[in-house]
């Protein structure tokens, strides 16, 4: 090797070694001066909006460059419009994060019209809470518990958002499996709108996560206007050890499997935060880490507690794995669910 060749080789090594820290430093400062948009698939005032606005007030300090974070509401079709937007229209630059109902992952599998995304291609950030769905009915119905409700066959109108949301899927599956006398009135833009309909007497029942209900339906709970009668969960919630479980009313193994599947869909994966497909992997990791750092931030946790927002977080890797499990459901079970949740 000539002296010139050796000199050129040493020069290349020096450029590579000195350039690596510069590249990392540049990536670390990517978010400086930028604005991150958190897109919520429901109207303001509901649980999804409450979680997102609370997260948005704390997450920036966990991202190098301390970007601005704004929350935008994009309601419609049970948050499907926002999910399609994140998949098809949002730039994959790490500056747009979507938050929509996780039940849409199952709806993709069931072939729901209007879904224009492939759940397998999102970049998953994490979930702030793993929901526990409960059914509540108005005091004015005169129904005191689920046993008397089933015995009376008294049909109660429930407010829903759209197929794919727990407000719709859980009442539909319980009507089909245990004969719960429900008439679902769907099409509300979010649970805040369902609450308005409930208070006006337009509907008299609600299926909603306890995590959201105790925060956004606090007045109705405190006055006794909303009475919880059933929990649609895989195991009893610690706060409701004596509240009846829907699974215990299932009389067949198939009914138990159907209820369990829907409860699982609306549990660990129900509050996903995602980035668009093709977002650079290093930015995905930055956002994932910032999200989980926020979930452990004492100031965030204090504000969440004050707002009655339960935090039972899971990271992006676990969320991604849970979605994959949903997409691998047994075809026979998928066909049955498709018939019930259409």
Order of alpha helices (4+ residues) and beta strands (2+ residues): alpha-beta-alpha-beta-alpha-beta-alpha-beta-beta-alpha-beta-alpha-beta-alpha-beta-alpha-alpha-beta-alpha-beta-alpha-alpha-beta-alpha-alpha
